[in-house]
Every structure is written in structure tokens, then in C-alpha cells.
Amino acid sequence: MLIKEEFLKERRQGMKIPAKVVMKIISVKGTCEAKHEVGQEFDLSGDFTVGMSGHPKAICTALFYAIYPNYRVLRFGGSLPWEKDPDTILVACPDPFNPVVIQLQRVKE
């Protein structure tokens, strides 16, 4: 079944403009293999890379996979009911021995 172009155009017009989302490292326990440090910030709506390259704008692959679903929630206007601030989500790195906790923040411009 083909979807009519008119339907798709109508759906696109109703979509929200993506919001800017900033990721901030707020806690590191142990030794992060990607060398993430408390206070580091990444503009996820801008220029960053994923991987263990050591580049200052590089986000660890495991951490990126952990944040990605929540990043999409904030980017497109959603929130999580258990978070106190609808513009903020806390996420932990999946490494149980060297956990990194990050804060995702939707920035209203």
C-alpha cells in the first residue's frame, strides 16, 4: 500500500522543530575508559563524534547508546514522568564498575 504524498506532507507540517539538547557529565566513579570528566559538556544538536578517539568532542559509544533514547525524547518535545524537571533527564553509563552519570538538558532558545 502506497502512502499518499498529501498525507506525508500533512504529517511533516505537524512535527515539532527539534530542540537543542546539551549533555553534561555530572559524576564519574572509578576510571572512565573514554576519559570523560565531571563538567564536560556536549551540544548534541551540534558538532560531536561517537567513539573512543580521544577527541575532545568524542562521546563513548556505550554512553551514547545509553543516552540516545532519552536524547530523542527531549529533542522532540517529550519528557519522562519520573523526572522533576520536564527539560532534564539523568542517565547512567552501562559500565557498572566505572559509572558515569550524565544530565541531558533541553535548552529553550
C-alpha positions as CSV (number, residue, x, y, z in Angstrom):
1,M,0.0,0.0,0.0
2,L,1.4,3.4,-1.0
3,I,1.1,6.3,1.3
4,K,-0.2,9.4,-0.4
5,E,2.1,12.4,-0.6
6,E,-0.6,14.6,0.8
7,F,-0.8,12.6,4.0
8,L,3.0,12.7,4.4
9,K,3.1,16.5,3.8
10,E,0.4,17.0,6.4
11,R,2.3,14.8,9.0
12,R,5.6,16.7,8.4
13,Q,3.9,20.1,9.0
14,G,2.7,18.9,12.4
15,M,6.1,17.9,13.6
16,K,7.9,19.9,16.3
17,I,11.1,21.7,15.4
18,P,13.9,19.8,17.2
19,A,15.1,21.4,20.4
20,K,18.7,21.9,21.4
21,V,19.9,19.3,23.9
22,V,23.1,19.5,25.9
23,M,24.8,16.6,27.7
24,K,26.8,17.3,30.9
25,I,28.9,14.8,32.8
26,I,27.9,15.2,36.5
27,S,29.5,12.2,38.1
28,V,32.4,9.8,37.4
29,K,33.2,7.0,39.8
30,G,36.3,4.9,39.0
31,T,38.2,5.3,35.8
32,C,36.2,6.1,32.6
33,E,37.9,4.4,29.7
34,A,36.8,7.2,27.4
35,K,38.3,9.8,29.8
36,H,35.1,11.6,30.4
37,E,35.4,14.0,33.3
38,V,32.9,15.9,35.5
39,G,31.9,19.2,33.9
40,Q,32.4,18.1,30.3
41,E,29.6,19.4,28.1
42,F,28.5,18.3,24.6
43,D,26.0,20.1,22.4
44,L,24.1,17.1,21.0
45,S,22.4,19.3,18.5
46,G,25.8,20.4,17.1
47,D,29.2,19.0,16.3
48,F,30.2,15.9,18.2
49,T,31.6,12.4,17.4
50,V,30.9,9.0,18.8
51,G,33.8,6.7,19.6
52,M,36.9,6.3,21.7
53,S,39.2,8.5,19.6
54,G,40.3,10.8,22.5
55,H,39.0,13.8,20.5
56,P,37.5,16.5,22.9
57,K,34.1,16.2,21.2
58,A,34.1,12.4,21.3
59,I,31.4,10.6,23.3
60,C,32.0,7.0,24.3
61,T,29.9,4.6,22.1
62,A,28.4,2.8,25.1
63,L,27.4,6.1,26.7
64,F,25.9,7.4,23.5
65,Y,23.8,4.2,23.1
66,A,22.6,4.7,26.7
67,I,21.5,8.3,26.2
68,Y,20.2,8.1,22.7
69,P,16.5,7.2,23.5
70,N,16.3,9.9,26.2
71,Y,18.0,12.4,23.9
72,R,15.3,11.8,21.3
73,V,12.6,12.3,23.9
74,L,13.9,15.7,24.9
75,R,14.8,16.7,21.3
76,F,11.3,16.3,20.1
77,G,9.3,17.8,23.0
78,G,8.7,14.8,25.3
79,S,9.6,14.3,29.0
80,L,9.8,11.5,31.5
81,P,7.1,11.4,34.2
82,W,9.5,10.5,37.0
83,E,11.9,13.4,36.4
84,K,11.2,16.5,38.5
85,D,12.2,18.9,35.6
86,P,10.5,18.1,32.3
87,D,13.5,19.5,30.4
88,T,16.1,17.3,32.2
89,I,16.8,13.6,32.2
90,L,19.6,11.8,34.2
91,V,21.2,8.8,32.5
92,A,24.0,6.4,33.7
93,C,26.7,4.8,31.7
94,P,26.2,1.0,31.4
95,D,29.7,0.3,33.0
96,P,28.8,-1.0,36.5
97,F,32.4,-0.7,37.7
98,N,33.1,2.8,36.5
99,P,29.7,4.5,36.2
100,V,29.4,7.9,34.6
101,V,26.2,9.8,35.2
102,I,25.1,12.5,32.8
103,Q,22.4,15.1,32.6
104,L,20.6,15.7,29.4
105,Q,19.1,19.2,29.3
106,R,16.7,20.6,26.7
107,V,17.7,24.2,26.1
108,K,14.8,26.5,25.2
109,E,16.0,29.1,22.7
